[in-house]
Amino acid sequence: MRNPGPVDDVSIGSDVIRLGQFLKFSGLLDSGGDAKAVIADGEVRVNGEREFRRGRQLVDGDLVTFGGRSVRVRP
């Protein structure tokens, strides 16, 4: 896995969140439709691996990368 560069921490206020929700909540994307499209196209990585499941459960410490930005999930 290559170095993701600067990483922002985003507190989700709970123990888990779905990937599609997190992309919107973190400000990486503006809408659920956008999230669905970029995930389906394989443009989103979770912990360095391409993720194609919008409903993937994210937990504390998971690193989501999209569009040159990396965001870490925090409770």
mmCIF file of the N, C-alpha and C atoms, coordinates in Angstrom:
data_MODEL
# 
_entry.id   MODEL 
# 
loop_
_atom_site.group_PDB 
_atom_site.id 
_atom_site.type_symbol 
_atom_site.label_atom_id 
_atom_site.label_alt_id 
_atom_site.label_comp_id 
_atom_site.label_asym_id 
_atom_site.label_entity_id 
_atom_site.label_seq_id 
_atom_site.pdbx_PDB_ins_code 
_atom_site.Cartn_x 
_atom_site.Cartn_y 
_atom_site.Cartn_z 
_atom_site.occupancy 
_atom_site.B_iso_or_equiv 
_atom_site.pdbx_formal_charge 
_atom_site.auth_seq_id 
_atom_site.auth_comp_id 
_atom_site.auth_asym_id 
_atom_site.auth_atom_id 
_atom_site.pdbx_PDB_model_num 
ATOM 1   N N  . MET A 1 1  ? 0.849   -1.180 0.000   1.00 0.00 ? 1  MET A N  1 
ATOM 2   C CA . MET A 1 1  ? 0.000   0.000  0.000   1.00 0.00 ? 1  MET A CA 1 
ATOM 3   C C  . MET A 1 1  ? 0.887   1.233  0.000   1.00 0.00 ? 1  MET A C  1 
ATOM 4   N N  . ARG A 1 2  ? 0.596   2.198  -0.832  1.00 0.00 ? 2  ARG A N  1 
ATOM 5   C CA . ARG A 1 2  ? 1.392   3.410  -0.846  1.00 0.00 ? 2  ARG A CA 1 
ATOM 6   C C  . ARG A 1 2  ? 0.929   4.362  0.246   1.00 0.00 ? 2  ARG A C  1 
ATOM 7   N N  . ASN A 1 3  ? 1.778   5.284  0.577   1.00 0.00 ? 3  ASN A N  1 
ATOM 8   C CA . ASN A 1 3  ? 1.486   6.255  1.625   1.00 0.00 ? 3  ASN A CA 1 
ATOM 9   C C  . ASN A 1 3  ? 0.296   7.116  1.218   1.00 0.00 ? 3  ASN A C  1 
ATOM 10  N N  . PRO A 1 4  ? -0.766  7.162  2.050   1.00 0.00 ? 4  PRO A N  1 
ATOM 11  C CA . PRO A 1 4  ? -1.958  7.918  1.666   1.00 0.00 ? 4  PRO A CA 1 
ATOM 12  C C  . PRO A 1 4  ? -1.798  9.423  1.768   1.00 0.00 ? 4  PRO A C  1 
ATOM 13  N N  . GLY A 1 5  ? -0.664  9.899  2.275   1.00 0.00 ? 5  GLY A N  1 
ATOM 14  C CA . GLY A 1 5  ? -0.480  11.330 2.459   1.00 0.00 ? 5  GLY A CA 1 
ATOM 15  C C  . GLY A 1 5  ? -1.200  11.795 3.706   1.00 0.00 ? 5  GLY A C  1 
ATOM 16  N N  . PRO A 1 6  ? -1.554  13.088 3.773   1.00 0.00 ? 6  PRO A N  1 
ATOM 17  C CA . PRO A 1 6  ? -2.240  13.589 4.966   1.00 0.00 ? 6  PRO A CA 1 
ATOM 18  C C  . PRO A 1 6  ? -3.563  12.859 5.190   1.00 0.00 ? 6  PRO A C  1 
ATOM 19  N N  . VAL A 1 7  ? -3.844  12.568 6.448   1.00 0.00 ? 7  VAL A N  1 
ATOM 20  C CA . VAL A 1 7  ? -5.069  11.841 6.801   1.00 0.00 ? 7  VAL A CA 1 
ATOM 21  C C  . VAL A 1 7  ? -5.876  12.681 7.773   1.00 0.00 ? 7  VAL A C  1 
ATOM 22  N N  . ASP A 1 8  ? -7.156  12.863 7.467   1.00 0.00 ? 8  ASP A N  1 
ATOM 23  C CA . ASP A 1 8  ? -8.073  13.554 8.376   1.00 0.00 ? 8  ASP A CA 1 
ATOM 24  C C  . ASP A 1 8  ? -8.835  12.506 9.171   1.00 0.00 ? 8  ASP A C  1 
ATOM 25  N N  . ASP A 1 9  ? -9.047  12.764 10.458  1.00 0.00 ? 9  ASP A N  1 
ATOM 26  C CA . ASP A 1 9  ? -9.883  11.897 11.286  1.00 0.00 ? 9  ASP A CA 1 
ATOM 27  C C  . ASP A 1 9  ? -11.297 12.458 11.311  1.00 0.00 ? 9  ASP A C  1 
ATOM 28  N N  . VAL A 1 10 ? -12.299 11.587 11.137  1.00 0.00 ? 10 VAL A N  1 
ATOM 29  C CA . VAL A 1 10 ? -13.699 12.000 11.181  1.00 0.00 ? 10 VAL A CA 1 
ATOM 30  C C  . VAL A 1 10 ? -14.419 11.160 12.217  1.00 0.00 ? 10 VAL A C  1 
ATOM 31  N N  . SER A 1 11 ? -14.966 11.827 13.237  1.00 0.00 ? 11 SER A N  1 
ATOM 32  C CA . SER A 1 11 ? -15.719 11.135 14.281  1.00 0.00 ? 11 SER A CA 1 
ATOM 33  C C  . SER A 1 11 ? -17.145 10.898 13.790  1.00 0.00 ? 11 SER A C  1 
ATOM 34  N N  . ILE A 1 12 ? -17.554 9.615  13.848  1.00 0.00 ? 12 ILE A N  1 
ATOM 35  C CA . ILE A 1 12 ? -18.878 9.255  13.325  1.00 0.00 ? 12 ILE A CA 1 
ATOM 36  C C  . ILE A 1 12 ? -19.947 9.220  14.413  1.00 0.00 ? 12 ILE A C  1 
ATOM 37  N N  . GLY A 1 13 ? -19.541 9.300  15.684  1.00 0.00 ? 13 GLY A N  1 
ATOM 38  C CA . GLY A 1 13 ? -20.506 9.333  16.778  1.00 0.00 ? 13 GLY A CA 1 
ATOM 39  C C  . GLY A 1 13 ? -21.134 7.993  17.109  1.00 0.00 ? 13 GLY A C  1 
ATOM 40  N N  . SER A 1 14 ? -20.614 6.905  16.535  1.00 0.00 ? 14 SER A N  1 
ATOM 41  C CA . SER A 1 14 ? -21.106 5.562  16.832  1.00 0.00 ? 14 SER A CA 1 
ATOM 42  C C  . SER A 1 14 ? -19.973 4.579  16.544  1.00 0.00 ? 14 SER A C  1 
ATOM 43  N N  . ASP A 1 15 ? -20.253 3.286  16.685  1.00 0.00 ? 15 ASP A N  1 
ATOM 44  C CA . ASP A 1 15 ? -19.211 2.283  16.477  1.00 0.00 ? 15 ASP A CA 1 
ATOM 45  C C  . ASP A 1 15 ? -19.019 1.895  15.011  1.00 0.00 ? 15 ASP A C  1 
ATOM 46  N N  . VAL A 1 16 ? -20.077 1.962  14.212  1.00 0.00 ? 16 VAL A N  1 
ATOM 47  C CA . VAL A 1 16 ? -19.988 1.566  12.801  1.00 0.00 ? 16 VAL A CA 1 
ATOM 48  C C  . VAL A 1 16 ? -20.773 2.528  11.917  1.00 0.00 ? 16 VAL A C  1 
ATOM 49  N N  . ILE A 1 17 ? -20.397 2.555  10.640  1.00 0.00 ? 17 ILE A N  1 
ATOM 50  C CA . ILE A 1 17 ? -21.106 3.341  9.633   1.00 0.00 ? 17 ILE A CA 1 
ATOM 51  C C  . ILE A 1 17 ? -20.874 2.657  8.291   1.00 0.00 ? 17 ILE A C  1 
ATOM 52  N N  . ARG A 1 18 ? -21.853 2.724  7.407   1.00 0.00 ? 18 ARG A N  1 
ATOM 53  C CA . ARG A 1 18 ? -21.695 2.134  6.082   1.00 0.00 ? 18 ARG A CA 1 
ATOM 54  C C  . ARG A 1 18 ? -20.866 3.071  5.197   1.00 0.00 ? 18 ARG A C  1 
ATOM 55  N N  . LEU A 1 19 ? -20.131 2.460  4.272   1.00 0.00 ? 19 LEU A N  1 
ATOM 56  C CA . LEU A 1 19 ? -19.224 3.212  3.404   1.00 0.00 ? 19 LEU A CA 1 
ATOM 57  C C  . LEU A 1 19 ? -19.930 4.338  2.655   1.00 0.00 ? 19 LEU A C  1 
ATOM 58  N N  . GLY A 1 20 ? -21.072 4.051  2.051   1.00 0.00 ? 20 GLY A N  1 
ATOM 59  C CA . GLY A 1 20 ? -21.797 5.090  1.308   1.00 0.00 ? 20 GLY A CA 1 
ATOM 60  C C  . GLY A 1 20 ? -22.169 6.271  2.180   1.00 0.00 ? 20 GLY A C  1 
ATOM 61  N N  . GLN A 1 21 ? -22.598 5.982  3.399   1.00 0.00 ? 21 GLN A N  1 
ATOM 62  C CA . GLN A 1 21 ? -22.940 7.048  4.346   1.00 0.00 ? 21 GLN A CA 1 
ATOM 63  C C  . GLN A 1 21 ? -21.701 7.840  4.741   1.00 0.00 ? 21 GLN A C  1 
ATOM 64  N N  . PHE A 1 22 ? -20.601 7.116  4.972   1.00 0.00 ? 22 PHE A N  1 
ATOM 65  C CA . PHE A 1 22 ? -19.378 7.780  5.407   1.00 0.00 ? 22 PHE A CA 1 
ATOM 66  C C  . PHE A 1 22 ? -18.832 8.724  4.342   1.00 0.00 ? 22 PHE A C  1 
ATOM 67  N N  . LEU A 1 23 ? -18.922 8.339  3.085   1.00 0.00 ? 23 LEU A N  1 
ATOM 68  C CA . LEU A 1 23 ? -18.431 9.210  2.024   1.00 0.00 ? 23 LEU A CA 1 
ATOM 69  C C  . LEU A 1 23 ? -19.158 10.554 2.040   1.00 0.00 ? 23 LEU A C  1 
ATOM 70  N N  . LYS A 1 24 ? -20.454 10.532 2.314   1.00 0.00 ? 24 LYS A N  1 
ATOM 71  C CA . LYS A 1 24 ? -21.223 11.781 2.417   1.00 0.00 ? 24 LYS A CA 1 
ATOM 72  C C  . LYS A 1 24 ? -20.913 12.503 3.720   1.00 0.00 ? 24 LYS A C  1 
ATOM 73  N N  . PHE A 1 25 ? -20.948 11.766 4.834   1.00 0.00 ? 25 PHE A N  1 
ATOM 74  C CA . PHE A 1 25 ? -20.750 12.346 6.167   1.00 0.00 ? 25 PHE A CA 1 
ATOM 75  C C  . PHE A 1 25 ? -19.393 13.041 6.285   1.00 0.00 ? 25 PHE A C  1 
ATOM 76  N N  . SER A 1 26 ? -18.365 12.440 5.699   1.00 0.00 ? 26 SER A N  1 
ATOM 77  C CA . SER A 1 26 ? -17.007 12.977 5.795   1.00 0.00 ? 26 SER A CA 1 
ATOM 78  C C  . SER A 1 26 ? -16.762 14.143 4.844   1.00 0.00 ? 26 SER A C  1 
ATOM 79  N N  . GLY A 1 27 ? -17.687 14.367 3.912   1.00 0.00 ? 27 GLY A N  1 
ATOM 80  C CA . GLY A 1 27 ? -17.527 15.447 2.947   1.00 0.00 ? 27 GLY A CA 1 
ATOM 81  C C  . GLY A 1 27 ? -16.726 15.058 1.711   1.00 0.00 ? 27 GLY A C  1 
ATOM 82  N N  . LEU A 1 28 ? -16.395 13.768 1.580   1.00 0.00 ? 28 LEU A N  1 
ATOM 83  C CA . LEU A 1 28 ? -15.687 13.336 0.381   1.00 0.00 ? 28 LEU A CA 1 
ATOM 84  C C  . LEU A 1 28 ? -16.582 13.418 -0.846  1.00 0.00 ? 28 LEU A C  1 
ATOM 85  N N  . LEU A 1 29 ? -17.892 13.242 -0.646  1.00 0.00 ? 29 LEU A N  1 
ATOM 86  C CA . LEU A 1 29 ? -18.873 13.342 -1.733  1.00 0.00 ? 29 LEU A CA 1 
ATOM 87  C C  . LEU A 1 29 ? -20.108 14.076 -1.236  1.00 0.00 ? 29 LEU A C  1 
ATOM 88  N N  . ASP A 1 30 ? -20.909 14.574 -2.183  1.00 0.00 ? 30 ASP A N  1 
ATOM 89  C CA . ASP A 1 30 ? -22.088 15.359 -1.817  1.00 0.00 ? 30 ASP A CA 1 
ATOM 90  C C  . ASP A 1 30 ? -23.377 14.557 -1.725  1.00 0.00 ? 30 ASP A C  1 
ATOM 91  N N  . SER A 1 31 ? -23.458 13.416 -2.435  1.00 0.00 ? 31 SER A N  1 
ATOM 92  C CA . SER A 1 31 ? -24.737 12.708 -2.460  1.00 0.00 ? 31 SER A CA 1 
ATOM 93  C C  . SER A 1 31 ? -24.549 11.195 -2.461  1.00 0.00 ? 31 SER A C  1 
ATOM 94  N N  . GLY A 1 32 ? -25.629 10.512 -2.105  1.00 0.00 ? 32 GLY A N  1 
ATOM 95  C CA . GLY A 1 32 ? -25.626 9.055  -2.140  1.00 0.00 ? 32 GLY A CA 1 
ATOM 96  C C  . GLY A 1 32 ? -25.482 8.518  -3.547  1.00 0.00 ? 32 GLY A C  1 
ATOM 97  N N  . GLY A 1 33 ? -26.042 9.210  -4.510  1.00 0.00 ? 33 GLY A N  1 
ATOM 98  C CA . GLY A 1 33 ? -25.913 8.798  -5.906  1.00 0.00 ? 33 GLY A CA 1 
ATOM 99  C C  . GLY A 1 33 ? -24.467 8.858  -6.368  1.00 0.00 ? 33 GLY A C  1 
ATOM 100 N N  . ASP A 1 34 ? -23.773 9.923  -5.963  1.00 0.00 ? 34 ASP A N  1 
ATOM 101 C CA . ASP A 1 34 ? -22.349 10.030 -6.297  1.00 0.00 ? 34 ASP A CA 1 
ATOM 102 C C  . ASP A 1 34 ? -21.566 8.899  -5.645  1.00 0.00 ? 34 ASP A C  1 
ATOM 103 N N  . ALA A 1 35 ? -21.882 8.602  -4.381  1.00 0.00 ? 35 ALA A N  1 
ATOM 104 C CA . ALA A 1 35 ? -21.193 7.530  -3.654  1.00 0.00 ? 35 ALA A CA 1 
ATOM 105 C C  . ALA A 1 35 ? -21.395 6.191  -4.364  1.00 0.00 ? 35 ALA A C  1 
ATOM 106 N N  . LYS A 1 36 ? -22.621 5.913  -4.748  1.00 0.00 ? 36 LYS A N  1 
ATOM 107 C CA . LYS A 1 36 ? -22.929 4.649  -5.430  1.00 0.00 ? 36 LYS A CA 1 
ATOM 108 C C  . LYS A 1 36 ? -22.098 4.514  -6.700  1.00 0.00 ? 36 LYS A C  1 
ATOM 109 N N  . ALA A 1 37 ? -21.998 5.593  -7.468  1.00 0.00 ? 37 ALA A N  1 
ATOM 110 C CA . ALA A 1 37 ? -21.281 5.558  -8.742  1.00 0.00 ? 37 ALA A CA 1 
ATOM 111 C C  . ALA A 1 37 ? -19.781 5.341  -8.557  1.00 0.00 ? 37 ALA A C  1 
ATOM 112 N N  . VAL A 1 38 ? -19.149 6.083  -7.656  1.00 0.00 ? 38 VAL A N  1 
ATOM 113 C CA . VAL A 1 38 ? -17.697 5.964  -7.515  1.00 0.00 ? 38 VAL A CA 1 
ATOM 114 C C  . VAL A 1 38 ? -17.299 4.637  -6.877  1.00 0.00 ? 38 VAL A C  1 
ATOM 115 N N  . ILE A 1 39 ? -18.151 4.116  -5.991  1.00 0.00 ? 39 ILE A N  1 
ATOM 116 C CA . ILE A 1 39 ? -17.872 2.806  -5.402  1.00 0.00 ? 39 ILE A CA 1 
ATOM 117 C C  . ILE A 1 39 ? -17.987 1.726  -6.479  1.00 0.00 ? 39 ILE A C  1 
ATOM 118 N N  . ALA A 1 40 ? -19.034 1.784  -7.275  1.00 0.00 ? 40 ALA A N  1 
ATOM 119 C CA . ALA A 1 40 ? -19.226 0.802  -8.350  1.00 0.00 ? 40 ALA A CA 1 
ATOM 120 C C  . ALA A 1 40 ? -18.082 0.838  -9.359  1.00 0.00 ? 40 ALA A C  1 
ATOM 121 N N  . ASP A 1 41 ? -17.512 2.013  -9.572  1.00 0.00 ? 41 ASP A N  1 
ATOM 122 C CA . ASP A 1 41 ? -16.406 2.168  -10.520 1.00 0.00 ? 41 ASP A CA 1 
ATOM 123 C C  . ASP A 1 41 ? -15.050 1.791  -9.912  1.00 0.00 ? 41 ASP A C  1 
ATOM 124 N N  . GLY A 1 42 ? -15.030 1.413  -8.643  1.00 0.00 ? 42 GLY A N  1 
ATOM 125 C CA . GLY A 1 42 ? -13.786 0.999  -7.999  1.00 0.00 ? 42 GLY A CA 1 
ATOM 126 C C  . GLY A 1 42 ? -12.847 2.135  -7.647  1.00 0.00 ? 42 GLY A C  1 
ATOM 127 N N  . GLU A 1 43 ? -13.400 3.332  -7.489  1.00 0.00 ? 43 GLU A N  1 
ATOM 128 C CA . GLU A 1 43 ? -12.573 4.506  -7.208  1.00 0.00 ? 43 GLU A CA 1 
ATOM 129 C C  . GLU A 1 43 ? -12.312 4.725  -5.719  1.00 0.00 ? 43 GLU A C  1 
ATOM 130 N N  . VAL A 1 44 ? -12.947 3.932  -4.866  1.00 0.00 ? 44 VAL A N  1 
ATOM 131 C CA . VAL A 1 44 ? -12.815 4.101  -3.419  1.00 0.00 ? 44 VAL A CA 1 
ATOM 132 C C  . VAL A 1 44 ? -11.989 2.950  -2.855  1.00 0.00 ? 44 VAL A C  1 
ATOM 133 N N  . ARG A 1 45 ? -11.076 3.294  -1.963  1.00 0.00 ? 45 ARG A N  1 
ATOM 134 C CA . ARG A 1 45 ? -10.269 2.278  -1.286  1.00 0.00 ? 45 ARG A CA 1 
ATOM 135 C C  . ARG A 1 45 ? -10.537 2.329  0.207   1.00 0.00 ? 45 ARG A C  1 
ATOM 136 N N  . VAL A 1 46 ? -10.609 1.142  0.810   1.00 0.00 ? 46 VAL A N  1 
ATOM 137 C CA . VAL A 1 46 ? -10.732 1.032  2.260   1.00 0.00 ? 46 VAL A CA 1 
ATOM 138 C C  . VAL A 1 46 ? -9.521  0.234  2.728   1.00 0.00 ? 46 VAL A C  1 
ATOM 139 N N  . ASN A 1 47 ? -8.729  0.850  3.573   1.00 0.00 ? 47 ASN A N  1 
ATOM 140 C CA . ASN A 1 47 ? -7.491  0.223  4.072   1.00 0.00 ? 47 ASN A CA 1 
ATOM 141 C C  . ASN A 1 47 ? -6.601  -0.253 2.923   1.00 0.00 ? 47 ASN A C  1 
ATOM 142 N N  . GLY A 1 48 ? -6.558  0.548  1.850   1.00 0.00 ? 48 GLY A N  1 
ATOM 143 C CA . GLY A 1 48 ? -5.679  0.266  0.725   1.00 0.00 ? 48 GLY A CA 1 
ATOM 144 C C  . GLY A 1 48 ? -6.234  -0.663 -0.338  1.00 0.00 ? 48 GLY A C  1 
ATOM 145 N N  . GLU A 1 49 ? -7.400  -1.247 -0.092  1.00 0.00 ? 49 GLU A N  1 
ATOM 146 C CA . GLU A 1 49 ? -8.006  -2.184 -1.041  1.00 0.00 ? 49 GLU A CA 1 
ATOM 147 C C  . GLU A 1 49 ? -9.225  -1.557 -1.706  1.00 0.00 ? 49 GLU A C  1 
ATOM 148 N N  . ARG A 1 50 ? -9.386  -1.778 -3.014  1.00 0.00 ? 50 ARG A N  1 
ATOM 149 C CA . ARG A 1 50 ? -10.593 -1.286 -3.695  1.00 0.00 ? 50 ARG A CA 1 
ATOM 150 C C  . ARG A 1 50 ? -11.819 -1.910 -3.049  1.00 0.00 ? 50 ARG A C  1 
ATOM 151 N N  . GLU A 1 51 ? -12.827 -1.089 -2.842  1.00 0.00 ? 51 GLU A N  1 
ATOM 152 C CA . GLU A 1 51 ? -14.062 -1.579 -2.220  1.00 0.00 ? 51 GLU A CA 1 
ATOM 153 C C  . GLU A 1 51 ? -15.228 -1.300 -3.157  1.00 0.00 ? 51 GLU A C  1 
ATOM 154 N N  . PHE A 1 52 ? -16.019 -2.331 -3.431  1.00 0.00 ? 52 PHE A N  1 
ATOM 155 C CA . PHE A 1 52 ? -17.154 -2.215 -4.345  1.00 0.00 ? 52 PHE A CA 1 
ATOM 156 C C  . PHE A 1 52 ? -18.496 -2.334 -3.631  1.00 0.00 ? 52 PHE A C  1 
ATOM 157 N N  . ARG A 1 53 ? -18.481 -2.467 -2.308  1.00 0.00 ? 53 ARG A N  1 
ATOM 158 C CA . ARG A 1 53 ? -19.722 -2.631 -1.544  1.00 0.00 ? 53 ARG A CA 1 
ATOM 159 C C  . ARG A 1 53 ? -20.074 -1.327 -0.827  1.00 0.00 ? 53 ARG A C  1 
ATOM 160 N N  . ARG A 1 54 ? -21.149 -0.706 -1.240  1.00 0.00 ? 54 ARG A N  1 
ATOM 161 C CA . ARG A 1 54 ? -21.595 0.540  -0.624  1.00 0.00 ? 54 ARG A CA 1 
ATOM 162 C C  . ARG A 1 54 ? -21.981 0.324  0.831   1.00 0.00 ? 54 ARG A C  1 
ATOM 163 N N  . GLY A 1 55 ? -22.452 -0.883 1.157   1.00 0.00 ? 55 GLY A N  1 
ATOM 164 C CA . GLY A 1 55 ? -22.887 -1.189 2.515   1.00 0.00 ? 55 GLY A CA 1 
ATOM 165 C C  . GLY A 1 55 ? -21.785 -1.709 3.421   1.00 0.00 ? 55 GLY A C  1 
ATOM 166 N N  . ARG A 1 56 ? -20.545 -1.699 2.961   1.00 0.00 ? 56 ARG A N  1 
ATOM 167 C CA . ARG A 1 56 ? -19.416 -2.162 3.785   1.00 0.00 ? 56 ARG A CA 1 
ATOM 168 C C  . ARG A 1 56 ? -19.438 -1.434 5.124   1.00 0.00 ? 56 ARG A C  1 
ATOM 169 N N  . GLN A 1 57 ? -19.374 -2.193 6.202   1.00 0.00 ? 57 GLN A N  1 
ATOM 170 C CA . GLN A 1 57 ? -19.365 -1.615 7.546   1.00 0.00 ? 57 GLN A CA 1 
ATOM 171 C C  . GLN A 1 57 ? -17.960 -1.129 7.885   1.00 0.00 ? 57 GLN A C  1 
ATOM 172 N N  . LEU A 1 58 ? -17.847 0.144  8.210   1.00 0.00 ? 58 LEU A N  1 
ATOM 173 C CA . LEU A 1 58 ? -16.574 0.723  8.609   1.00 0.00 ? 58 LEU A CA 1 
ATOM 174 C C  . LEU A 1 58 ? -16.540 0.836  10.123  1.00 0.00 ? 58 LEU A C  1 
ATOM 175 N N  . VAL A 1 59 ? -15.364 0.606  10.688  1.00 0.00 ? 59 VAL A N  1 
ATOM 176 C CA . VAL A 1 59 ? -15.180 0.695  12.143  1.00 0.00 ? 59 VAL A CA 1 
ATOM 177 C C  . VAL A 1 59 ? -13.990 1.588  12.448  1.00 0.00 ? 59 VAL A C  1 
ATOM 178 N N  . ASP A 1 60 ? -13.797 1.863  13.734  1.00 0.00 ? 60 ASP A N  1 
ATOM 179 C CA . ASP A 1 60 ? -12.707 2.717  14.201  1.00 0.00 ? 60 ASP A CA 1 
ATOM 180 C C  . ASP A 1 60 ? -11.375 2.311  13.575  1.00 0.00 ? 60 ASP A C  1 
ATOM 181 N N  . GLY A 1 61 ? -10.710 3.273  12.976  1.00 0.00 ? 61 GLY A N  1 
ATOM 182 C CA . GLY A 1 61 ? -9.392  3.045  12.395  1.00 0.00 ? 61 GLY A CA 1 
ATOM 183 C C  . GLY A 1 61 ? -9.385  2.730  10.918  1.00 0.00 ? 61 GLY A C  1 
ATOM 184 N N  . ASP A 1 62 ? -10.538 2.411  10.325  1.00 0.00 ? 62 ASP A N  1 
ATOM 185 C CA . ASP A 1 62 ? -10.572 2.154  8.880   1.00 0.00 ? 62 ASP A CA 1 
ATOM 186 C C  . ASP A 1 62 ? -10.186 3.427  8.134   1.00 0.00 ? 62 ASP A C  1 
ATOM 187 N N  . LEU A 1 63 ? -9.411  3.263  7.080   1.00 0.00 ? 63 LEU A N  1 
ATOM 188 C CA . LEU A 1 63 ? -8.935  4.385  6.280   1.00 0.00 ? 63 LEU A CA 1 
ATOM 189 C C  . LEU A 1 63 ? -9.610  4.350  4.913   1.00 0.00 ? 63 LEU A C  1 
ATOM 190 N N  . VAL A 1 64 ? -10.344 5.407  4.592   1.00 0.00 ? 64 VAL A N  1 
ATOM 191 C CA . VAL A 1 64 ? -11.071 5.510  3.327   1.00 0.00 ? 64 VAL A CA 1 
ATOM 192 C C  . VAL A 1 64 ? -10.363 6.545  2.457   1.00 0.00 ? 64 VAL A C  1 
ATOM 193 N N  . THR A 1 65 ? -10.041 6.147  1.221   1.00 0.00 ? 65 THR A N  1 
ATOM 194 C CA . THR A 1 65 ? -9.344  7.040  0.302   1.00 0.00 ? 65 THR A CA 1 
ATOM 195 C C  . THR A 1 65 ? -10.154 7.195  -0.982  1.00 0.00 ? 65 THR A C  1 
ATOM 196 N N  . PHE A 1 66 ? -10.324 8.455  -1.377  1.00 0.00 ? 66 PHE A N  1 
ATOM 197 C CA . PHE A 1 66 ? -11.028 8.766  -2.631  1.00 0.00 ? 66 PHE A CA 1 
ATOM 198 C C  . PHE A 1 66 ? -10.593 10.151 -3.098  1.00 0.00 ? 66 PHE A C  1 
ATOM 199 N N  . GLY A 1 67 ? -10.369 10.293 -4.380  1.00 0.00 ? 67 GLY A N  1 
ATOM 200 C CA . GLY A 1 67 ? -10.078 11.598 -4.970  1.00 0.00 ? 67 GLY A CA 1 
ATOM 201 C C  . GLY A 1 67 ? -8.864  12.293 -4.373  1.00 0.00 ? 67 GLY A C  1 
ATOM 202 N N  . GLY A 1 68 ? -7.859  11.523 -3.998  1.00 0.00 ? 68 GLY A N  1 
ATOM 203 C CA . GLY A 1 68 ? -6.643  12.119 -3.459  1.00 0.00 ? 68 GLY A CA 1 
ATOM 204 C C  . GLY A 1 68 ? -6.710  12.474 -1.986  1.00 0.00 ? 68 GLY A C  1 
ATOM 205 N N  . ARG A 1 69 ? -7.841  12.185 -1.336  1.00 0.00 ? 69 ARG A N  1 
ATOM 206 C CA . ARG A 1 69 ? -7.987  12.460 0.101   1.00 0.00 ? 69 ARG A CA 1 
ATOM 207 C C  . ARG A 1 69 ? -8.129  11.160 0.858   1.00 0.00 ? 69 ARG A C  1 
ATOM 208 N N  . SER A 1 70 ? -7.589  11.142 2.073   1.00 0.00 ? 70 SER A N  1 
ATOM 209 C CA . SER A 1 70 ? -7.719  9.982  2.952   1.00 0.00 ? 70 SER A CA 1 
ATOM 210 C C  . SER A 1 70 ? -8.343  10.428 4.268   1.00 0.00 ? 70 SER A C  1 
ATOM 211 N N  . VAL A 1 71 ? -9.331  9.641  4.714   1.00 0.00 ? 71 VAL A N  1 
ATOM 212 C CA . VAL A 1 71 ? -10.065 9.984  5.921   1.00 0.00 ? 71 VAL A CA 1 
ATOM 213 C C  . VAL A 1 71 ? -10.144 8.732  6.791   1.00 0.00 ? 71 VAL A C  1 
ATOM 214 N N  . ARG A 1 72 ? -9.816  8.884  8.083   1.00 0.00 ? 72 ARG A N  1 
ATOM 215 C CA . ARG A 1 72 ? -9.849  7.758  9.016   1.00 0.00 ? 72 ARG A CA 1 
ATOM 216 C C  . ARG A 1 72 ? -11.112 7.831  9.859   1.00 0.00 ? 72 ARG A C  1 
ATOM 217 N N  . VAL A 1 73 ? -11.767 6.686  10.026  1.00 0.00 ? 73 VAL A N  1 
ATOM 218 C CA . VAL A 1 73 ? -12.988 6.581  10.826  1.00 0.00 ? 73 VAL A CA 1 
ATOM 219 C C  . VAL A 1 73 ? -12.615 6.591  12.308  1.00 0.00 ? 73 VAL A C  1 
ATOM 220 N N  . ARG A 1 74 ? -13.305 7.428  13.062  1.00 0.00 ? 74 ARG A N  1 
ATOM 221 C CA . ARG A 1 74 ? -13.168 7.485  14.511  1.00 0.00 ? 74 ARG A CA 1 
ATOM 222 C C  . ARG A 1 74 ? -14.561 7.453  15.118  1.00 0.00 ? 74 ARG A C  1 
ATOM 223 N N  . PRO A 1 75 ? -14.699 6.796  16.300  1.00 0.00 ? 75 PRO A N  1 
ATOM 224 C CA . PRO A 1 75 ? -16.041 6.728  16.933  1.00 0.00 ? 75 PRO A CA 1 
ATOM 225 C C  . PRO A 1 75 ? -16.468 8.074  17.502  1.00 0.00 ? 75 PRO A C  1 
# 
